[in-house]
Amino acid sequence: MEKDLVYKKVGDWEGRLDLYIPQGKAKKTLVMYIHGGGWIHGKKEAEYDKFSVFLKNGFNVANIEYRLADVAPAPAAI
């Protein structure tokens, strides 16, 4: 796992992702997981149980954080 890789900078905010690559027979497919929360709450660290099934089946996973509405009102989070 590589944690908190910066994929985007906007002002003082840094968009981060965690990259999971299973040991052994990893597939070439990358699952991009974006946590729920309707743009108003949530964080990538709270979602492992939702994408762990992909890791158990050999998929690579990028677990991505995004700017919430209190930091960047719509449509800035996109």
C-alpha positions in Angstrom: 0.0 0.0 0.0 1.1 3.5 -0.8 -0.7 6.0 1.4 -1.6 9.6 0.8 -0.2 10.1 -2.7 -1.0 13.6 -3.9 -2.8 13.6 -7.2 -4.0 17.3 -7.3 -3.2 20.6 -5.6 -5.7 23.5 -5.5 -4.5 26.4 -3.3 -3.7 24.9 0.1 -5.7 21.7 -0.5 -4.0 18.5 -1.6 -6.1 15.7 -3.1 -4.7 12.4 -1.9 -5.3 8.8 -2.7 -4.2 5.5 -1.2 -3.0 2.9 -3.7 -3.4 -0.8 -2.9 -1.6 -3.4 -4.9 -2.2 -7.0 -3.8 0.9 -9.2 -3.4 1.3 -12.2 -5.6 -1.1 -12.5 -8.5 -2.3 -8.9 -8.9 -4.5 -8.2 -12.0 -3.7 -5.4 -14.3 -7.1 -3.8 -13.6 -7.3 -0.8 -11.4 -10.5 -0.1 -9.4 -10.9 3.6 -8.6 -12.9 3.8 -5.4 -14.4 7.2 -4.4 -16.1 7.3 -1.0 -19.8 8.2 -0.6 -21.1 11.1 1.4 -22.9 13.3 -1.2 -20.0 15.7 -1.3 -20.7 16.9 2.3 -19.1 14.2 4.5 -16.9 11.2 4.5 -13.2 10.4 4.1 -11.3 7.7 2.3 -9.9 6.2 5.5 -13.4 5.1 6.5 -14.2 3.0 3.5 -11.7 0.0 3.4 -14.5 -2.6 4.1 -16.3 -1.4 1.0 -13.5 -2.1 -1.5 -11.6 -4.9 0.3 -13.5 -7.5 -1.8 -11.6 -6.2 -4.9 -8.3 -6.7 -3.1 -9.2 -10.2 -2.0 -9.8 -11.0 -5.7 -6.5 -9.6 -6.9 -7.5 -6.2 -8.2 -5.4 -3.0 -7.6 -7.4 -0.3 -5.9 -7.0 3.5 -5.8 -9.0 4.9 -2.9 -9.5 8.6 -3.7 -10.3 11.6 -1.5 -12.1 14.6 -2.8 -12.9 18.2 -1.7 -16.1 18.3 0.4 -18.7 21.1 -0.1 -17.6 23.1 3.0 -14.1 23.4 1.4 -15.1 23.8 -2.2 -18.8 24.5 -3.0 -20.2 22.8 -6.1 -19.2 22.2 -8.8 -15.6 22.6 -7.5 -15.4 19.1 -5.9 -15.7 17.6 -9.3 
